[in-house]
Amino acid sequence: MTEATPASAPGAGRGRTEVAVGILLRADGAVLLSTRPPGKPCAGYWEFPGGKIEAGETVEQALRRELIEELGVTIGPASVWKITQHDYPHALVRLHWCKVRQWTGEFEMREGQSMAWQQMPPTVTPVLPGAYPVLQWLAEERGQRFAIEEAQRAGGAA
């Protein structure tokens, strides 16, 4: 699913950053969230791990590189599940969401971030607003409810 930004929408005319994002799923359905590292925009907010797609990289290659750099794990197969776009004050990003069910290695928080395995709906806050649609879709897949408005009231708005 792609969410397009109309020309009159906020962020129109700004350069867009392409981002590969990993939804690491354990067998019990929990997903991995980590905090934005100190010194980066939205530091301390919870997010799915990933990062910028560099020139010449596929989404899978970028995600593999980013998760080794950030978490110290090597992922198995990953393909794009959904694509969304979010306009943050610091960047207009297009997020390529990949479900990942296999990885090897021990988790190391290599950028000083924290991590937490979360069932739906997640209990950590604040969560980056760009993650809300994915959290909602994951909850719906499990027959659960996750309201964005409730998350924002709990402190997740940026």
C-alpha positions as CSV (number, residue, x, y, z in Angstrom):
1,M,0.0,0.0,0.0
2,T,1.4,3.4,-0.9
3,E,0.3,6.6,0.6
4,A,0.9,9.4,-1.9
5,T,1.4,13.0,-1.0
6,P,-0.6,15.4,-3.2
7,A,1.2,18.5,-4.5
8,S,-0.8,20.7,-2.1
9,A,0.0,18.6,1.0
10,P,2.5,19.5,3.6
11,G,6.0,18.5,2.5
12,A,5.2,18.9,-1.2
13,G,8.3,20.2,-3.0
14,R,10.7,19.0,-0.2
15,G,13.3,16.3,-0.9
16,R,12.1,12.9,0.2
17,T,14.3,10.5,2.2
18,E,13.8,6.8,1.4
19,V,13.9,4.6,4.5
20,A,14.0,0.8,4.9
21,V,12.2,-0.3,8.1
22,G,12.3,-3.7,9.8
23,I,9.3,-5.2,11.6
24,L,11.1,-7.9,13.5
25,L,8.5,-10.5,14.5
26,R,9.0,-13.1,17.2
27,A,7.1,-16.4,17.0
28,D,4.8,-15.2,19.8
29,G,3.8,-12.2,17.7
30,A,5.8,-9.6,19.6
31,V,7.5,-6.9,17.5
32,L,10.8,-5.2,18.3
33,L,10.8,-1.4,18.9
34,S,13.8,0.6,19.8
35,T,14.4,4.2,20.8
36,R,15.8,6.9,18.6
37,P,19.4,7.4,19.7
38,P,20.6,10.5,21.5
39,G,21.6,13.4,19.2
40,K,19.2,12.4,16.4
41,P,15.9,14.1,15.7
42,C,13.1,12.8,18.0
43,A,15.7,11.2,20.3
44,G,14.0,8.9,22.8
45,Y,10.9,8.2,20.7
46,W,10.2,4.5,20.0
47,E,10.4,3.3,16.5
48,F,10.9,0.2,14.3
49,P,14.6,-0.2,13.5
50,G,16.0,0.7,10.1
51,G,17.5,3.7,8.2
52,K,18.2,5.5,5.0
53,I,18.5,3.7,1.7
54,E,21.8,4.6,0.2
55,A,22.4,5.2,-3.6
56,G,22.5,1.8,-5.4
57,E,21.0,-0.2,-2.5
58,T,17.8,-2.2,-2.6
59,V,15.4,-1.9,0.3
60,E,16.5,-5.4,1.5
61,Q,20.2,-4.5,1.3
62,A,19.7,-1.2,3.2
63,L,17.7,-2.9,5.9
64,R,20.3,-5.7,6.3
65,R,23.1,-3.0,6.6
66,E,21.1,-0.8,9.0
67,L,20.2,-3.7,11.3
68,I,23.8,-4.9,11.5
69,E,24.9,-1.3,12.3
70,E,22.2,-0.5,14.8
71,L,21.4,-3.9,16.4
72,G,24.2,-6.3,15.6
73,V,21.9,-8.8,14.0
74,T,21.9,-10.3,10.5
75,I,18.4,-10.7,9.0
76,G,17.0,-13.4,6.8
77,P,14.8,-12.7,3.9
78,A,12.9,-9.4,3.8
79,S,10.6,-7.9,1.3
80,V,8.5,-4.8,1.3
81,W,5.1,-5.3,2.9
82,K,3.7,-1.7,3.0
83,I,5.0,1.7,1.9
84,T,3.9,4.9,3.8
85,Q,5.0,8.4,3.8
86,H,5.3,10.8,6.8
87,D,6.2,14.5,6.9
88,Y,8.3,15.2,10.1
89,P,9.5,18.7,10.8
90,H,13.1,17.5,10.1
91,A,12.4,15.3,7.0
92,L,9.9,14.0,4.6
93,V,10.3,10.3,4.6
94,R,9.0,7.4,2.5
95,L,9.0,4.3,4.7
96,H,9.4,0.8,3.1
97,W,8.1,-1.6,5.8
98,C,9.5,-5.1,5.7
99,K,8.3,-8.0,8.0
100,V,11.3,-10.0,9.2
101,R,10.9,-13.3,10.9
102,Q,14.5,-14.7,10.8
103,W,17.7,-13.2,12.1
104,T,21.0,-14.4,13.7
105,G,23.2,-12.8,16.2
106,E,22.8,-11.3,19.6
107,F,21.0,-8.0,19.9
108,E,23.4,-5.2,20.8
109,M,22.2,-1.6,21.0
110,R,25.1,-0.1,19.1
111,E,23.8,3.5,19.1
112,G,23.0,3.8,22.7
113,Q,19.3,3.1,22.2
114,S,16.9,0.9,24.2
115,M,14.9,-2.0,22.8
116,A,11.6,-3.6,23.9
117,W,9.6,-6.5,22.5
118,Q,6.0,-5.4,22.3
119,Q,2.7,-7.1,21.8
120,M,-0.1,-5.2,20.2
121,P,-1.0,-2.6,21.3
122,P,2.4,-1.5,22.4
123,T,2.9,0.0,25.9
124,V,6.0,2.0,25.3
125,T,5.7,5.8,24.6
126,P,6.2,8.1,22.9
127,V,6.1,6.3,19.5
128,L,7.1,8.1,16.3
129,P,4.0,9.1,14.5
130,G,5.1,7.5,11.2
131,A,4.8,4.1,12.9
132,Y,1.2,4.5,13.9
133,P,-0.4,3.2,10.6
134,V,1.8,0.1,10.9
135,L,1.0,-0.5,14.5
136,Q,-2.7,-0.2,13.6
137,W,-2.4,-2.7,10.7
138,L,-0.5,-5.2,12.9
139,A,-3.1,-4.9,15.7
140,E,-5.9,-5.4,13.1
141,E,-4.2,-8.5,11.8
142,R,-4.5,-9.9,15.3
143,G,-8.1,-8.7,15.7
144,Q,-7.1,-6.0,18.1
145,R,-7.7,-2.3,18.3
146,F,-5.0,0.4,18.3
147,A,-6.3,3.9,18.0
148,I,-3.9,6.5,16.8
149,E,-5.7,9.2,18.7
150,E,-5.3,7.3,22.0
151,A,-1.5,6.9,21.3
152,Q,-1.1,10.6,20.6
153,R,-3.0,11.5,23.8
154,A,-0.6,9.1,25.6
155,G,2.4,11.2,24.5
156,G,3.2,9.9,21.0
157,A,2.7,13.1,19.0
158,A,5.7,14.8,17.5
